[in-house]
Structures are given as C-alpha cells and as structure tokens.
Amino acid sequence: METRNIIDHYHYWNDDAIKADLNTKRHNFSVVCCNIGNDFNIATVIRNANAFLAKEVIIYGHKKYDRRGTVGTHHYTNFHHVRTIDNLGSYFESKQESGPVRLIGIDNIPEAKDVNAFDFDPNVHYIMIFGQEQIGIPMDVLSMCDDVLYIPQYGSVRSINVGCASSIIMNNYCAKIHSSVV
C-alpha cells in the first residue's frame, strides 16, 4: 500500500523519478519565503509550491523548518537557501540570465495592486515573495520588487496567514496562465 501523499500516477515511482518528471512540467514562477518565523507556515508554502508546480522555493533568512508539515512534498521541490540580502540580490540577478524576470512582492501595503487585476505573462519568470505575517516583506527586499500585489479581503482582519496567501496567489497565477493558453 502506498503511504506517500502522491497522486496515483506516481505510485511505484521513486522520489527522484517523481522530481525529475515534475521538473519537466514546472510553471514559470518561483517562491521566496522571507524570514517566516513559523515552521508550519514555511512547510505550507512549500506544500503549495508543489501543488501549483513552482520551479523552486527560495528560503531567505533562517533555513530550518519542520518538514512534517510538507507531507513529503519537500522531496519533490527544488530549493535554494540564501542568508543575506546581498546573496538574495545576486541570486535574483542570476535568474535574469535565463530570460525576463519580475519580482512580485505579496503584501497589503497601500501602493500594492489587486492580484485579480494583475496580468501574468507566461514568458516572464515571476519570483513571488512572501513575508512573515504581521511583519510583511522586509523593506530591503520590498525595494527590489517590480510590483507588489495584495489579496482583496472582505472581513475585519488586516491580513491572512502566509500559507493561505501563497495558495491564493499561486492559484491565481496558474488559473490566468492556463486560461490564456487555451
């Protein structure tokens, strides 16, 4: 009996074969976790990155997280870790060698644009940057962003959990990219 949390298509495949197959299908976006303090929030973002087939997850700041929260998806995810802002900037620059890149901060600051009104271009590699709840994206990282998007909310809370926010943004990207290809 298969005990891994994988779709039926991948039953009987080993982890390396699954990751190699996913690497041939990944969407044109990456995800950055900026200094997210809660292990399970990082794990949730990683799990969402797998569900929506991100190219990679970049962890900026501390590296450790509780992998149990990923429910095994860390085995099929590409990772890069950077500790300093200089290394993060260099990493972003290196991505531009492969084609157009846009850094997209996800934060509910006043100048942010509604994600629902944002058009994703399938030819651009988007790097979606998520910050820690209540703190947001650090200013030195926010200043690197080409755009900042927010998720419209209709209740009384100021923000939503970063794991929830990441799933909404990644789903928004995938829905728009797949509808533009049809």
N, C-alpha and C positions, 0 to 999 in steps of 0.2 A: 504494500500500500504506500502511495506517495505521501510523504509528510511535509514536503516543502509547499509553500504558498505560491504555486505557479499555475498558469493556465494549462489545460490538458495537452495542448500542442507540445509543451516542453517536458512532459513526463518521459522518463527514461533518458533524458539528455543530462550530461554532467554540467556543472556550473559554468565551466569555461566555454563549453559549446553554446550554452544559452547566451552568455555575454557576447560571444563572437557574433551570433546571429542578430542580437539586438543592435550591435554596433553597425550593422549594415542598414538599419532601418531608422536610426535616431532622427529626431526633429532638429531643426537648426536653431536650438537655443541651449544655453547653459544656465545654471542656477548658482548664485552666491549666497551663502549663509554668513552674515556679518555678526560675529560676536554674540550669537544667540546663546543665551545662558542656560536654557533648559534642554537637557539631553533628549527628552522625548520630542521637543519641538524640532530639533535637528533631525532626529530619526523620521519624523513625519514628513519633513521637507524632502528627505532622501527617498522615502517611500513614494511620495507624489512625483518626484523626478523620474522614478522608474515607471510609474503608472502612465505618465504622459510622455515618456521616452526622450528625456533630455539627453543632450550629448554628454554632459558631465555635471558634477556638483563640486563647487569650489568652496572650501571652508576657510574663512578668513578669521584669524584670531585663534582661540583655543581649538584643539583638534579632537579631543575626546568626546565621545557621546555613547550612550547606551545602545548598542546595536540590536538589542532585543526589540526595540521599537520599530526597527526597519522591517521586521518579519522576514528577514533573509534577503531583502532587495539590495542590500549593500554588496552582495556577491555579484550582482549584475549591473553595477553602477560604476562609471568611471569617476575617479576622484582626483582632485588636486588640492593641496593644502598650502596656504601662504600665511605667514605670521605677521608681516609688516606691511604698511601702506605702500612703501616703495616696491616691495615684491609684488603686491597686488597690481599696482600701476604697470609694472613691467610685464606681468602676465597678460593684462588686457592688451597692451601694445603688441605682444607676440601673436595674439589671436588675429590681429588685423592683417597679418601676412597672408592669411588664407582667404581674404575677401572682406567685404564690408561688415562692420561690427557696430552695434549700437548698445550702449549701456543703459539699461532701464531700471531705475530705482522704483521700488514699490513702497510708497509711504503716503500718509494722508496729510501732507503739508499743504499750505494754501495755494501754492503755484502748481500743484500736481494736476494732471489731466485725467479725466474719466477713462478708465480702461475700455469701457464699452464704445467709446468714440475713437479709440486708437486703432489705426490700421497697421497690422503687421505685414511686412514684406517677406515673402518666402525666400528671397535671395539674400536677405540680411541675417547674419548670425546675431541673435539677441542674447545678451547676458542680463538675466533678471536678478536683481539684487534685493535681498530681503534682510531687514534688520530685526533687532530684538524688540519684542512688544514693550510698549511704554517709552522706550528709548529711541526706536527708529533706526534709520541708517546713520552711521557716524558721518559728521559733516565733511571730513576729508574724503570719504568715499562718495557721498552725495554730490560733492563738487565735480566728480568725474563723470556723472551721469549725463547722457544726452537728453533723456526725458525722465520725468517722474510721473508715475501713474498711481491713481488711487482707485479703490473699490467702493462704489456707492453703497451706503448703508442707510437704513431707514428707521432704526431703533434709537435707543438712548445711549448706547455705548460709543466711546470715542474710537475704538479700534477692535479688530478681531485678531484671534490667535494667528501667529505666523504660519503654522501648519495649514490652517484653513485658508488663509490668504494665498499661500503658494498654490494650493489646489485650484482656487478660483482663477488665478492669473494664468496658470499653465493650461487649464481647460479652455479659457478664453482664447489663448494663442492657438491651440490645436483646432478649436471649432472654426476660427477665422481662416486659418491656413487651409484646412481641409475643404471648407466651403468655397474658397477662391480657386481651388484646383479643379473642382467639378466642372 
